[in-house]
Amino acid sequence: MVDVHGARPRVVPVLSRYHDILLASAAFAGPGLVTGGTSAVRKNITTPLTRSLAGGAGLPRLEASRLRMTWLADCGRLLGLATFMHAAGISCSQRLGDLLAALDPADEATAVALPGAVR
């Protein structure tokens, strides 16, 4: 799990394939923040940082929107989102938003368990 601070604070489950590198980053950062500088309320520096990284070897530059979409797709796959939406006859994300408005998010332990992780 990663604690995200700022305008939309939340706890984000980390996909298992990223555990080792994230744990190494956290160990290196110690009590500091992994990204974002010295203050959790500081403006987002992650996007400019990834944007400045050279793609190297012909790879495209990293983009936060692409990274987020990959994470969303991986989580949706693990949670069976496509199967759920198909079974419910939902073909539009607006309908999913309407459904979400009537639901409360689960606790952290449940969020961790959904993609098959443990804490």
C-alpha positions as CSV (number, residue, x, y, z in Angstrom):
1,M,0.0,0.0,0.0
2,V,1.1,3.5,-0.7
3,D,-0.1,6.6,1.1
4,V,-0.9,9.4,-1.3
5,H,-1.1,12.9,0.3
6,G,-2.2,16.2,-1.2
7,A,-5.5,17.3,-2.7
8,R,-7.0,13.8,-3.0
9,P,-5.4,11.8,-0.1
10,R,-5.8,8.0,-0.4
11,V,-4.2,4.6,0.1
12,V,-3.4,2.9,-3.1
13,P,-2.8,-0.9,-3.4
14,V,0.5,-1.7,-5.2
15,L,0.4,-4.5,-7.8
16,S,2.6,-7.4,-6.8
17,R,5.0,-7.0,-9.7
18,Y,6.1,-3.6,-8.3
19,H,6.5,-4.7,-4.7
20,D,10.3,-5.3,-4.7
21,I,11.2,-2.0,-6.5
22,L,8.8,0.0,-4.4
23,L,10.1,-1.5,-1.1
24,A,13.7,-0.8,-2.2
25,S,12.7,2.8,-3.0
26,A,11.0,3.2,0.4
27,A,14.1,1.7,2.2
28,F,16.3,4.2,0.3
29,A,14.0,7.1,1.2
30,G,13.9,6.1,4.9
31,P,11.5,8.3,6.8
32,G,11.3,10.8,3.8
33,L,8.9,10.8,0.9
34,V,9.7,8.6,-2.1
35,T,8.4,11.3,-4.4
36,G,7.2,14.8,-3.9
37,G,10.2,16.4,-2.1
38,T,10.1,17.2,1.6
39,S,6.5,18.1,2.0
40,A,3.3,16.2,1.3
41,V,1.5,19.4,0.4
42,R,4.1,20.4,-2.2
43,K,2.9,20.6,-5.8
44,N,3.3,17.5,-7.9
45,I,6.9,17.0,-9.0
46,T,6.4,13.4,-10.2
47,T,4.8,14.4,-13.5
48,P,7.6,16.9,-14.4
49,L,10.2,14.4,-13.3
50,T,8.9,11.5,-15.4
51,R,8.4,13.9,-18.3
52,S,12.1,14.9,-18.1
53,L,13.3,11.4,-18.3
54,A,14.8,10.5,-21.6
55,G,13.1,7.5,-23.3
56,G,16.5,6.1,-24.3
57,A,16.9,3.3,-26.8
58,G,14.0,4.6,-28.8
59,L,11.5,4.3,-26.0
60,P,8.8,6.9,-25.7
61,R,8.9,9.3,-22.7
62,L,7.0,8.3,-19.6
63,E,3.6,9.9,-19.2
64,A,1.6,9.9,-16.0
65,S,-1.7,9.3,-17.9
66,R,-0.2,6.2,-19.5
67,L,1.2,4.9,-16.2
68,R,-2.2,5.5,-14.6
69,M,-4.1,3.8,-17.4
70,T,-1.8,0.8,-17.1
71,W,-2.4,0.6,-13.4
72,L,-6.2,1.0,-13.8
73,A,-6.3,-1.7,-16.5
74,D,-4.2,-4.1,-14.4
75,C,-6.4,-3.6,-11.3
76,G,-9.6,-3.9,-13.4
77,R,-8.3,-7.2,-14.8
78,L,-7.5,-8.5,-11.3
79,L,-10.9,-7.4,-10.0
80,G,-12.8,-8.9,-12.9
81,L,-14.2,-5.5,-13.8
82,A,-15.0,-6.4,-17.4
83,T,-16.8,-9.5,-16.4
84,F,-18.8,-7.5,-13.8
85,M,-19.7,-4.8,-16.2
86,H,-20.7,-7.3,-19.0
87,A,-22.9,-9.3,-16.6
88,A,-24.6,-6.1,-15.3
89,G,-25.1,-4.8,-18.8
90,I,-23.0,-1.7,-18.1
91,S,-21.3,-0.3,-21.3
92,C,-20.7,3.2,-20.1
93,S,-18.4,4.5,-17.4
94,Q,-21.1,7.0,-16.4
95,R,-23.3,4.1,-15.2
96,L,-20.4,2.8,-13.2
97,G,-20.0,6.3,-11.7
98,D,-23.7,6.3,-10.8
99,L,-23.3,2.9,-9.1
100,L,-20.2,4.0,-7.3
101,A,-22.0,7.0,-5.8
102,A,-24.3,4.6,-3.9
103,L,-21.4,2.6,-2.5
104,D,-18.9,3.2,0.3
105,P,-15.3,2.1,-0.2
106,A,-14.1,-0.9,1.8
107,D,-11.5,-0.7,4.5
108,E,-7.8,-0.9,3.7
109,A,-7.5,-4.7,4.5
110,T,-10.3,-5.4,1.9
111,A,-8.7,-3.1,-0.6
112,V,-5.4,-4.9,-0.2
113,A,-7.0,-8.4,-0.6
114,L,-9.0,-7.5,-3.7
115,P,-6.1,-7.7,-6.2
116,G,-4.8,-10.8,-4.3
117,A,-2.2,-9.0,-2.2
118,V,-1.4,-9.3,1.5
119,R,0.0,-6.6,3.8
